[in-house]
Amino acid sequence: MPKEFPNSLAHFLLSIGFQSVGEFLWLHEESKVRVKAMPGDSQEEDICIWEDQWITSQLAIEKQLIARVKPLRSVFARDTRIVSIDASVARDFLDKEHVKGFLKGSRYFGCIVPPHRIFRGIESSYTFEGNPLLAVAVFGKSMTMKEPGFEGCISGELVEIATLSSIRLVGGLTKFLQAYKDLHPELHNVMTYVDKEWNTGKGFLAVGFEKVGETEPIRFGTTRVNKGNLKLRYVYEK
């Protein structure tokens, strides 16, 4: 592993309170967050960072790591509104706030602070039509299922979701899911895939998603093989 990558990562992690606890492994004692520079062995809940990710998405990664270990302001979804946005607005937000950057979908939603809630003092460096933009969700095309027990059901896909890294948006995920359902009332469920190198899926499970499987590890190039994804399903109430 080239020394430039782990040294750069280590410098940042040490600056926000992590300690080295092994070769290319760091722990934030208070939050119990562990970060592993890949390749190498890692535990189930470790955040795994590869050199190519660090090179292409360092700013977004730094924001996400800070958000894992520092207190965040809680913003309640009831003080926000979900609106349709275009791909360019989604791209600008996700390229800076999601470790994977912008992923293409068929429908893009933004979570904004409407004018009558501005008095709450909720701010963002991103805006949509003059309103603070707090989160973005990308949904894919729906499909008719053939899976046993779900034959004929219409399933959508949550491709990507990200919240402003300085806040905790309480109730935001369910509000996005309902906005998608409102546009597509025929939907029975929504699938999503959670990167096991960054997320345990607990936040999704807490709002009603169920684990239905895992994908096989994915190979990138000749040296990088990730851990695969959790496959989760959210079934709308009738």
C-alpha positions as CSV (number, residue, x, y, z in Angstrom):
1,M,0.0,0.0,0.0
2,P,1.5,3.4,-1.0
3,K,2.4,5.3,2.2
4,E,0.9,8.6,0.8
5,F,-2.7,7.2,1.2
6,P,-2.6,5.9,4.8
7,N,-0.5,8.7,6.0
8,S,-2.9,11.3,4.6
9,L,-5.9,9.4,6.1
10,A,-4.1,9.0,9.4
11,H,-3.3,12.7,9.6
12,F,-7.0,13.6,9.1
13,L,-8.3,10.9,11.6
14,L,-5.8,12.0,14.3
15,S,-7.0,15.6,13.8
16,I,-10.6,14.6,14.8
17,G,-9.8,12.4,17.8
18,F,-9.0,9.0,16.4
19,Q,-6.1,6.9,17.7
20,S,-4.0,4.3,15.9
21,V,-4.8,0.8,17.3
22,G,-3.2,-1.4,14.6
23,E,-1.7,-1.4,11.2
24,F,-3.7,1.1,9.1
25,L,-6.5,0.8,11.7
26,W,-7.9,3.7,13.9
27,L,-10.4,4.0,16.7
28,H,-12.4,6.9,18.0
29,E,-12.7,5.9,21.6
30,E,-15.8,7.9,22.6
31,S,-18.0,6.9,19.7
32,K,-16.4,3.5,19.1
33,V,-16.1,4.1,15.4
34,R,-13.3,2.2,13.7
35,V,-11.7,3.0,10.4
36,K,-9.6,0.6,8.3
37,A,-7.5,1.6,5.4
38,M,-7.9,-1.1,2.8
39,P,-6.8,-3.7,1.7
40,G,-6.6,-5.9,4.8
41,D,-8.7,-7.7,7.3
42,S,-11.6,-5.7,8.9
43,Q,-14.4,-6.3,11.3
44,E,-18.1,-6.2,10.4
45,E,-18.8,-2.6,11.6
46,D,-15.5,-1.1,10.5
47,I,-15.6,1.8,8.0
48,C,-13.4,0.6,5.1
49,I,-11.6,3.2,2.9
50,W,-9.7,2.4,-0.2
51,E,-7.1,4.6,-1.8
52,D,-9.1,5.3,-5.0
53,Q,-12.0,6.4,-2.9
54,W,-9.8,8.7,-0.8
55,I,-8.4,10.2,-4.0
56,T,-11.7,10.9,-5.7
57,S,-14.0,11.6,-2.7
58,Q,-11.8,12.8,0.1
59,L,-14.0,15.8,1.0
60,A,-17.2,13.7,1.2
61,I,-15.4,11.0,3.2
62,E,-14.0,13.6,5.6
63,K,-17.5,15.0,6.1
64,Q,-19.0,11.6,6.8
65,L,-16.3,10.6,9.3
66,I,-16.7,13.9,11.2
67,A,-20.5,13.2,11.2
68,R,-19.9,9.8,12.8
69,V,-18.0,11.1,15.8
70,K,-19.2,14.7,16.4
71,P,-22.5,15.9,17.9
72,L,-25.0,16.8,15.2
73,R,-27.9,19.2,15.3
74,S,-31.3,17.3,15.1
75,V,-33.7,18.7,12.5
76,F,-37.2,17.2,12.4
77,A,-38.7,16.2,9.1
78,R,-42.0,17.9,10.1
79,D,-40.2,21.2,9.7
80,T,-39.3,20.3,6.1
81,R,-40.9,19.6,2.7
82,I,-40.0,17.1,0.1
83,V,-39.9,18.4,-3.5
84,S,-39.0,17.1,-6.9
85,I,-35.6,18.4,-8.1
86,D,-33.6,17.8,-11.3
87,A,-30.5,15.8,-11.7
88,S,-28.1,18.8,-11.7
89,V,-29.3,19.9,-8.3
90,A,-29.0,16.3,-7.0
91,R,-25.5,16.0,-8.5
92,D,-24.2,19.1,-6.9
93,F,-25.4,17.9,-3.5
94,L,-24.4,14.3,-3.7
95,D,-20.9,14.8,-5.2
96,K,-20.1,16.7,-2.0
97,E,-22.2,14.9,0.6
98,H,-22.1,11.2,-0.4
99,V,-19.0,9.0,-0.5
100,K,-20.1,7.5,-3.8
101,G,-20.9,10.8,-5.3
102,F,-23.9,11.2,-7.7
103,L,-25.6,8.0,-9.0
104,K,-28.1,8.3,-11.8
105,G,-31.8,7.5,-11.3
106,S,-35.2,8.2,-12.8
107,R,-36.5,10.5,-10.0
108,Y,-34.8,12.9,-7.7
109,F,-36.2,14.4,-4.5
110,G,-34.9,17.1,-2.2
111,C,-35.7,17.9,1.4
112,I,-36.0,21.7,1.8
113,V,-36.8,24.1,4.6
114,P,-40.0,25.9,3.4
115,P,-40.4,29.7,3.9
116,H,-42.7,29.3,6.9
117,R,-40.1,27.3,8.8
118,I,-37.1,29.5,8.1
119,F,-37.6,31.0,11.6
120,R,-36.2,27.7,13.0
121,G,-32.7,28.9,11.9
122,I,-32.0,25.8,9.8
123,E,-29.2,26.6,7.4
124,S,-27.5,24.9,4.5
125,S,-24.9,25.9,1.9
126,Y,-27.1,24.2,-0.7
127,T,-30.4,25.7,-1.9
128,F,-33.3,24.9,-4.2
129,E,-35.4,27.8,-5.4
130,G,-34.1,29.9,-2.6
131,N,-34.9,27.4,0.1
132,P,-32.2,25.6,2.2
133,L,-31.6,22.1,0.8
134,L,-30.9,19.5,3.6
135,A,-31.1,16.1,1.9
136,V,-31.4,14.4,-1.5
137,A,-32.8,11.0,-2.5
138,V,-32.5,9.3,-5.8
139,F,-35.0,6.6,-6.9
140,G,-34.7,4.3,-9.9
141,K,-37.4,2.8,-12.2
142,S,-40.1,0.6,-10.8
143,M,-40.5,-3.1,-12.0
144,T,-43.0,-5.9,-11.8
145,M,-41.7,-8.6,-9.4
146,K,-41.5,-12.3,-10.2
147,E,-40.1,-13.3,-6.8
148,P,-42.2,-16.0,-5.1
149,G,-44.7,-14.5,-2.8
150,F,-44.5,-11.1,-4.5
151,E,-45.5,-12.0,-8.0
152,G,-47.1,-9.0,-9.8
153,C,-46.1,-6.5,-7.1
154,I,-44.6,-3.2,-8.2
155,S,-41.2,-2.6,-6.7
156,G,-39.2,0.7,-6.7
157,E,-35.6,1.2,-5.9
158,L,-33.9,3.7,-3.5
159,V,-30.7,4.2,-5.4
160,E,-29.0,6.7,-3.0
161,I,-29.8,9.0,-0.1
162,A,-27.7,11.6,1.7
163,T,-28.3,14.2,4.3
164,L,-26.3,17.4,5.0
165,S,-23.4,16.1,7.0
166,S,-23.8,18.7,9.8
167,I,-27.3,17.6,10.8
168,R,-29.4,14.5,11.8
169,L,-32.6,14.6,9.8
170,V,-35.1,12.8,12.1
171,G,-37.8,11.2,10.1
172,G,-36.3,12.2,6.8
173,L,-36.0,8.7,5.2
174,T,-39.7,7.9,5.8
175,K,-40.7,11.2,4.4
176,F,-38.8,10.6,1.2
177,L,-40.3,7.1,0.9
178,Q,-43.8,8.6,1.3
179,A,-43.2,11.3,-1.3
180,Y,-42.1,8.5,-3.7
181,K,-45.3,6.5,-2.9
182,D,-47.4,9.6,-3.4
183,L,-46.1,10.0,-7.0
184,H,-46.4,6.2,-7.6
185,P,-49.4,4.9,-5.7
186,E,-49.2,1.5,-7.4
187,L,-45.9,0.8,-5.5
188,H,-45.9,-2.2,-3.1
189,N,-42.3,-1.9,-1.9
190,V,-39.0,-0.2,-2.3
191,M,-35.6,-2.1,-2.5
192,T,-32.3,-0.6,-1.5
193,Y,-28.7,-1.8,-1.3
194,V,-26.5,-0.8,1.6
195,D,-22.7,-0.7,1.2
196,K,-21.4,-3.0,4.0
197,E,-18.1,-1.1,4.1
198,W,-19.8,2.1,5.2
199,N,-23.1,1.1,6.8
200,T,-24.6,-1.6,9.0
201,G,-28.1,-0.8,7.8
202,K,-29.4,-0.1,11.3
203,G,-31.0,3.2,10.3
204,F,-32.9,1.5,7.5
205,L,-34.0,-1.4,9.6
206,A,-35.2,1.1,12.3
207,V,-37.8,2.6,10.0
208,G,-39.2,-0.7,8.6
209,F,-36.8,-2.0,6.1
210,E,-36.2,-5.8,6.3
211,K,-33.0,-7.6,5.2
212,V,-33.8,-10.0,2.4
213,G,-30.3,-11.0,1.4
214,E,-26.7,-9.9,0.6
215,T,-24.9,-9.4,-2.7
216,E,-21.6,-11.0,-3.5
217,P,-18.4,-9.0,-3.0
218,I,-17.7,-6.9,-6.1
219,R,-14.3,-6.7,-7.7
220,F,-13.0,-3.3,-8.9
221,G,-10.0,-3.6,-11.1
222,T,-7.3,-6.2,-10.3
223,T,-6.7,-5.6,-6.5
224,R,-9.9,-4.2,-4.9
225,V,-12.8,-6.5,-3.8
226,N,-15.4,-4.9,-1.5
227,K,-17.6,-6.6,1.1
228,G,-20.8,-6.5,-1.0
229,N,-24.1,-5.0,0.0
230,L,-27.0,-5.6,2.2
231,K,-30.2,-6.1,0.2
232,L,-33.1,-4.4,2.1
233,R,-36.9,-4.1,1.3
234,Y,-39.4,-1.6,2.6
235,V,-43.1,-2.7,2.2
236,Y,-45.6,0.1,2.2
237,E,-48.6,-0.3,4.5
238,K,-51.9,-0.8,2.7
